[in-house]
């Protein structure tokens, strides 16, 4: 299982980089191929139908959790029964997705009659059909994807994502070269989702031997599952609000140029969040086994701390590197005029580091079916963010939005969430942070001190920027290895080096 987690993590980070490269290099080609007008229609309908994604209701996580839970307790009948109820719920949500999509299709004529031409409205309605169909299949696919992840086949699950990404780009390049337009794009996405669904069905029920068999209607399980799904739904909505909240407030209180500048900061902030969340998502099965075996609070604390140290190693490299070289990165990436983005990003990512390095607790909340508590806390954070940001923007401009977000993160994640973890989940929060920071925090500060001369004295050309980043990563890696890692972590690095054909 450890190899699956390691392979899954590597493939996940490869997917992250691949997605970033696709966004950077493929998007301009897509715009040129479709033309500004049709690309605009494509993006409008993508945003219009996008909220249907909430219909998945966290089914993948729920299936993963329950498969591990029932396997750990050797409750085969209960597992079969849950899977039968789960597939019924998934199919019902897929049907609801199609029903809502039908309403969107019917409303498209009136909704877009003043903003799109008659021909564009026809295209928009075709796009809606494919988008909705794709989303309905995605709802069902999430059920079977959770089945694969419940057996900790992370390399398989993430490998399929990689294959889908690559096939999508290759297929889209071919069909766009042949002159096909936006409808062909969404048709391709639908076909690929269908293929992935078929693979997950045959792999989950064939290779993994899972059985879907209804025995009885489990009211307790159904109620807890619906509560969990409601928490996921609430959290998804809140995340969507939080991601767009600052831009909306700035759009009302400032101007479009300010919104554009701030949005660039949000892109970097979102990427920073994803660096750590990849690891946390791989440990739901491990957390579920601990909970199923009635692990002590001390064991759960050690679980979060152990994973948190690896998360700190990752985000520490990004955070310290951005502090040193962020201004130069923004200059090379966006050019002159975007220097204020640097301060926006720092206000966003520094406080966010707190929830990122302890995010393994989310797996424990999922295992204990207590996700609703986090969703409520996120709701409180969203309210705080709105109130503080409006006041601060009025006095200090756009940077007030970033400060408002920072304060809400510190109060919500840093204070309220940790009080909840201490009082309800019984985690030793103080010990957890001490264990995570021990050795690593000083070594990160040391790497920054050693990296300062690179930032200050070497030329600011693009080539030298790449050289500086490489040199800093070497300094960071050596500093963390020799002064930050404990014996177990060093041994893990040495094992990886051996597999890569390196010496100790």
C-alpha positions in Angstrom: 0.0 0.0 0.0 2.9 2.3 0.7 4.1 1.9 -2.8 0.6 2.8 -4.1 0.6 5.9 -2.0 4.0 7.0 -3.2 3.2 6.2 -6.9 -0.2 7.9 -6.5 1.4 11.0 -5.1 4.0 11.2 -7.9 1.4 10.7 -10.5 -0.8 13.3 -8.8 1.9 15.9 -8.9 2.7 15.0 -12.5 -1.0 15.6 -13.3 -0.8 19.0 -11.5 2.2 20.1 -13.6 0.5 18.7 -16.8 -2.7 20.6 -16.1 -0.7 23.8 -15.6 1.2 23.2 -18.9 -2.0 22.5 -20.7 -3.6 25.7 -19.4 -0.5 27.8 -20.4 0.2 26.3 -23.8 -3.1 24.7 -25.0 -5.5 27.5 -24.2 -4.0 30.0 -26.7 -4.3 27.3 -29.4 -7.9 26.6 -28.4 -8.8 30.3 -28.6 -7.2 30.7 -32.1 -8.9 27.5 -33.3 -12.4 28.5 -32.1 -12.1 32.2 -32.5 -12.9 34.7 -29.8 -16.7 34.6 -30.3 -17.1 30.8 -30.1 -14.5 30.5 -27.4 -16.6 33.0 -25.4 -19.8 30.9 -25.9 -17.9 27.8 -24.8 -16.6 29.5 -21.6 -20.0 31.0 -20.9 -21.8 27.6 -21.1 -18.9 25.9 -19.2 -19.5 28.4 -16.3 -23.3 28.1 -16.7 -23.3 24.3 -16.4 -20.3 24.0 -14.0 -22.3 24.3 -10.8 -23.8 20.9 -11.6 -20.6 19.4 -10.3 -22.0 19.7 -6.8 -24.3 16.8 -7.7 -21.5 14.3 -7.0 -22.0 15.1 -3.3 -18.6 13.6 -2.3 -19.7 10.1 -3.3 -16.1 9.1 -4.1 -14.9 10.0 -0.6 -17.9 8.3 1.0 -17.4 5.1 -1.0 -13.7 5.0 -0.3 -14.3 5.5 3.5 -17.0 2.9 3.8 -15.2 0.2 1.8 -12.1 0.6 4.0 -14.3 0.7 7.2 -16.3 -2.4 6.4 -13.2 -4.3 5.2 -11.4 -3.5 8.4 -14.3 -4.8 10.4 -14.8 -7.7 8.1 -18.4 -6.8 7.5 -18.9 -8.0 3.9 -22.7 -8.0 4.0 -22.9 -4.5 5.3 -20.4 -3.4 2.5 -22.4 -5.0 -0.2 -25.6 -3.4 1.1 -23.9 0.1 1.3 -22.7 -0.3 -2.3 -26.2 -1.2 -3.4 -27.7 1.8 -1.7 -24.8 4.0 -2.9 -25.3 3.1 -6.6 -29.1 3.9 -6.2 -28.2 7.3 -4.7 -25.7 8.0 -7.5 -28.1 7.1 -10.2 -30.8 9.2 -8.6 -28.4 12.2 -8.5 -27.5 11.6 -12.1 -31.2 11.7 -13.0 -31.5 14.9 -11.1 -28.5 16.3 -13.0 -30.2 15.5 -16.3 -33.5 17.0 -15.1 -31.8 20.3 -14.0 -29.9 20.2 -17.3 -33.2 19.9 -19.2 -34.3 23.1 -17.4 -31.1 24.9 -18.4 -31.6 23.8 -22.0 -35.2 25.1 -22.0 -34.2 28.4 -20.4 -31.2 29.0 -22.7 -33.2 30.9 -25.4 -34.5 33.5 -23.1 -31.4 33.7 -20.9 -29.0 34.3 -23.8 -31.2 36.1 -26.3 -29.8 39.5 -25.6 -26.1 38.5 -25.3 -25.7 35.9 -28.0 -26.7 35.8 -31.7 -29.3 33.3 -32.8 -26.6 31.0 -34.2 -24.6 31.2 -31.0 -27.7 30.3 -29.0 -28.1 27.2 -31.1 -24.4 26.3 -30.4 -24.9 27.1 -26.7 -27.9 24.7 -26.4 -25.8 21.9 -28.0 -23.0 22.6 -25.6 -25.4 22.4 -22.7 -26.6 18.9 -23.8 -23.1 17.5 -23.8 -22.0 19.3 -20.7 -25.0 18.0 -18.8 -24.5 14.4 -20.1 -20.9 14.5 -19.1 -21.8 15.7 -15.6 -24.4 13.0 -15.2 -21.8 10.3 -16.2 -19.3 12.0 -13.8 -21.7 11.6 -10.9 -21.9 7.8 -11.5 -18.2 7.5 -12.2 -17.4 9.1 -8.8 -19.1 6.1 -7.2 -16.9 3.6 -9.0 -13.7 5.8 -8.7 -14.3 5.7 -4.9 -14.4 1.9 -5.1 -10.9 1.9 -6.7 -9.5 4.3 -4.2 -11.1 2.3 -1.4 -8.7 -0.5 -2.3 -5.9 2.1 -2.2 -5.1 1.7 -5.9 -4.0 5.3 -6.2 -1.5 4.6 -9.0 -4.3 3.2 -11.0 -6.8 5.9 -10.2 -4.3 8.8 -10.9 -2.8 7.0 -13.9 -6.3 6.9 -15.5 -6.5 10.7 -14.9 -3.1 11.2 -16.6 -4.2 9.0 -19.6 -7.4 10.9 -19.9 -5.6 14.3 -19.9 -3.1 13.2 -22.6 -5.8 11.6 -24.8 -8.0 14.7 -24.4 -5.2 17.0 -25.6 -4.2 14.8 -28.5 -7.8 14.3 -29.6 -8.6 18.0 -29.4 -5.6 19.0 -31.3 -6.6 16.6 -34.1 -10.2 17.6 -34.3 -9.5 21.3 -34.1 -6.9 21.0 -36.9 -9.6 19.2 -38.9 -11.9 22.2 -38.4 -14.3 21.0 -35.8 -15.4 23.5 -33.2 -16.7 23.7 -29.6 -19.4 21.0 -29.9 -16.8 18.5 -30.9 -14.8 19.4 -27.7 -17.6 18.7 -25.3 -18.5 15.6 -27.3 -14.9 14.4 -26.8 -15.1 15.1 -23.1 -18.3 13.1 -22.8 -16.8 10.1 -24.7 -13.7 10.1 -22.5 -15.8 10.2 -19.3 -17.8 7.3 -20.6 -14.5 5.3 -21.2 -13.2 6.1 -17.7 -16.5 5.1 -16.2 -16.4 1.7 -18.1 -12.9 1.1 -16.9 -13.7 1.9 -13.3 -16.8 -0.4 -13.4 -14.9 -3.4 -14.8 -11.8 -2.7 -12.6 -13.8 -2.3 -9.4 -16.3 -5.2 -9.9 -14.0 -7.4 -11.9 -10.4 -7.0 -10.8 -11.2 -5.9 -7.3 -14.1 -8.3 -6.9 -16.5 -5.9 -5.3 -20.2 -7.0 -5.2 -23.2 -4.7 -5.2 -26.0 -6.6 -3.5 -29.0 -5.2 -1.7 -29.9 -6.9 1.6 -32.0 -4.3 3.5 -32.6 -0.6 3.7 -30.1 0.7 6.4 -31.8 3.9 7.7 -28.9 4.8 10.0 -26.3 4.4 7.2 -28.5 6.3 4.8 -29.0 9.2 7.3 -25.3 9.5 8.0 -24.4 9.3 4.3 -26.9 12.0 3.5 -25.5 14.2 6.3 -22.0 13.6 5.0 -23.1 14.5 1.4 -24.9 17.6 2.7 -21.7 18.7 4.4 -19.8 18.1 1.1 -22.4 20.1 -0.8 -22.2 23.0 1.7 -18.4 22.9 1.6 -18.4 22.9 -2.2 -20.7 25.9 -2.4 -18.7 27.8 0.2 -15.5 27.0 -1.7 -17.0 28.4 -4.8 -18.1 31.5 -3.0 -14.7 32.0 -1.3 -12.9 31.6 -4.6 -14.9 34.3 -6.3 -15.8 36.4 -3.2 -12.9 38.8 -3.3 -13.2 39.4 -7.0 -16.9 40.1 -6.7 -16.4 42.6 -3.9 -13.6 44.3 -5.7 -15.7 44.4 -8.9 -18.4 46.3 -7.0 -16.1 48.6 -5.1 -13.2 49.2 -7.5 -12.6 48.7 -11.3 -12.0 45.9 -13.8 -8.2 46.5 -13.9 -8.0 45.9 -10.1 -10.1 42.8 -10.4 -7.8 41.4 -13.2 -4.7 42.1 -11.0 -6.2 40.5 -8.0 -7.3 37.5 -10.0 -3.8 36.7 -11.0 -2.9 36.5 -7.3 -5.8 34.1 -6.8 -4.4 31.8 -9.6 -1.1 31.5 -7.7 -3.0 31.1 -4.4 -5.1 28.2 -5.8 -2.0 26.5 -7.2 -0.3 26.8 -3.8 -3.3 25.1 -2.1 -3.2 22.2 -4.5 0.5 21.4 -3.8 -0.4 20.1 -0.3 -3.9 18.9 -0.8 -2.7 16.2 -3.1 -1.0 14.3 -0.3 -3.9 14.7 2.1 -6.3 13.1 -0.3 -4.3 9.8 -0.4 -4.7 9.1 3.3 -8.5 8.7 3.8 -8.2 4.9 3.8 -5.4 5.0 6.4 -7.4 7.3 8.6 -10.5 5.2 8.2 -8.6 2.1 9.4 -7.4 4.0 12.5 -11.0 5.0 13.3 -12.4 1.6 12.6 -9.8 0.1 14.9 -10.7 2.7 17.6 -7.3 4.4 17.6 -6.5 6.6 20.5 -6.3 10.4 20.3 -2.5 10.1 20.5 -2.4 7.8 17.5 -4.6 10.2 15.5 -2.4 13.2 16.5 0.7 11.3 15.4 -1.0 10.4 12.1 -1.7 14.1 11.3 1.8 15.2 12.5 3.6 12.5 10.4 1.8 13.5 7.2 2.0 17.2 8.1 5.8 17.1 8.1 5.9 16.0 4.5 3.3 18.6 3.6 5.5 21.3 5.2 8.5 20.1 3.3 6.6 20.7 0.1 4.8 23.9 0.8 7.9 25.3 2.6 9.8 25.1 -0.7 7.1 27.0 -2.5 6.5 29.6 0.2 10.2 30.3 0.9 10.9 30.3 -2.9 8.1 32.8 -3.6 9.2 35.1 -0.7 12.7 35.3 -2.3 11.9 35.2 -6.0 8.2 36.0 -6.3 8.6 39.5 -7.6 11.0 38.4 -10.3 8.7 35.5 -11.2 5.8 37.8 -11.6 7.9 40.2 -13.7 9.0 37.4 -16.1 5.5 35.9 -16.2 3.3 38.9 -16.6 5.6 41.8 -17.3 5.6 45.3 -15.8 2.6 46.6 -14.0 1.8 43.5 -12.0 4.3 43.9 -9.1 1.4 44.5 -6.6 0.4 40.9 -7.1 3.4 39.9 -5.0 2.0 41.5 -1.8 -1.5 40.0 -2.6 -0.1 36.5 -2.9 1.9 36.8 0.3 -1.1 37.9 2.3 -3.0 34.9 0.9 -0.5 32.0 1.1 1.3 32.7 4.4 -1.8 32.2 6.6 -3.0 29.4 4.4 0.1 27.4 5.3 -1.4 26.6 8.7 -4.4 24.6 7.4 -2.3 23.1 4.6 0.3 21.5 6.9 -2.4 19.9 9.1 -4.9 19.0 6.4 -4.6 15.3 7.1 -7.2 16.0 9.9 -9.8 16.2 7.1 -9.2 12.4 6.5 -10.0 11.8 10.1 -13.2 14.0 9.9 -14.2 12.0 6.9 -13.5 8.7 8.7 -15.5 9.8 11.7 -18.3 11.2 9.4 -17.9 14.6 10.9 -17.4 16.7 7.8 -20.3 19.0 8.6 -18.4 20.7 11.4 -15.7 21.8 9.0 -18.4 23.1 6.5 -20.0 25.2 9.3 -16.6 26.7 10.2 -16.0 27.5 6.5 -19.4 29.2 6.5 -18.3 31.4 9.4 -15.0 32.2 7.6 -16.9 33.3 4.5 -19.0 35.7 6.5 -15.9 37.1 8.3 -14.2 37.5 5.0 -17.1 39.5 3.5 -17.4 41.8 6.5 -13.7 42.5 7.0 -12.9 42.8 3.3 -15.6 45.4 2.6 -14.3 47.5 5.5 -10.6 47.2 4.6 -11.1 47.8 0.8 -12.9 51.0 1.6 -9.8 52.3 3.5 -6.8 50.6 1.8 -8.0 49.4 -1.5 -7.5 45.9 -3.1 -4.9 44.8 -0.6 -7.7 45.0 2.0 -9.4 42.0 0.2 -6.3 39.9 0.7 -5.9 41.0 4.3 -9.6 40.2 5.0 -9.1 36.7 3.6 -5.9 36.3 5.7 -7.7 37.3 8.9 -10.6 34.9 8.1 -8.2 32.0 7.5 -6.3 32.7 10.8 -9.5 32.9 12.8 -11.3 30.1 11.0 -8.7 27.5 10.3 -6.0 28.7 12.7 -8.2 29.2 15.8 -11.8 27.9 15.6 -10.9 24.7 13.7 -8.1 23.8 16.0 -10.3 24.4 19.1 -12.8 22.0 17.5 -10.1 19.4 16.8 -8.9 19.7 20.4 -12.3 19.7 22.1 -14.3 17.2 20.0 -11.8 15.0 18.1 -9.4 15.1 21.1 -6.3 15.8 19.0 -3.3 17.3 20.9 -3.1 20.3 18.7 -0.1 21.9 20.5 1.9 18.7 20.2 0.9 18.3 16.6 2.3 21.7 15.6 5.5 21.1 17.6 6.0 17.8 15.9 5.4 19.2 12.5 7.6 22.2 12.9 10.5 20.4 14.8 13.7 20.7 12.8 11.9 21.7 9.6 11.0 25.3 10.4 14.7 26.2 11.3 16.0 24.4 8.2 13.5 26.4 6.0 14.7 29.7 7.6 18.3 28.6 7.0 17.6 27.9 3.3 16.0 31.3 2.9 19.1 33.0 4.5 21.4 31.1 2.2 19.1 31.9 -0.8 19.1 35.7 -0.2 22.4 36.3 -2.0 20.9 34.5 -5.1 17.9 36.9 -5.1 19.9 40.0 -4.5 23.2 39.8 -6.4 22.5 37.6 -9.5 21.2 39.3 -12.7 17.4 39.3 -13.3 17.4 37.7 -16.8 15.0 34.9 -17.5 17.9 32.4 -17.8 19.4 33.5 -14.5 16.0 33.3 -12.9 15.8 29.6 -13.8 19.4 29.1 -12.6 18.5 30.8 -9.3 15.4 28.6 -8.8 17.5 25.4 -9.4 20.2 26.5 -7.0 17.7 27.5 -4.3 15.9 24.1 -4.6 19.3 22.3 -4.1 20.0 24.5 -1.1 16.5 23.9 0.3 16.7 20.1 -0.2 20.1 19.8 1.5 19.1 22.1 4.4 15.9 20.1 5.0 17.6 16.8 4.6 20.5 17.4 7.0 18.9 19.7 9.5 15.1 19.1 9.3 14.3 15.5 8.6 14.2 12.8 11.3 15.7 9.4 10.8 12.6 7.8 9.4 12.2 10.6 6.8 15.9 10.4 5.8 15.5 6.6 5.4 12.5 7.1 3.1 14.5 9.6 0.9 17.4 7.1 0.8 15.1 4.3 -0.4 13.8 6.6 -3.2 17.3 7.5 -4.1 18.2 3.8 -4.3 15.3 3.1 -6.6 16.5 5.9 -8.8 19.9 4.3 -9.0 21.6 6.9 -6.8 23.9 6.3 -3.9 23.2 7.3 -0.3 
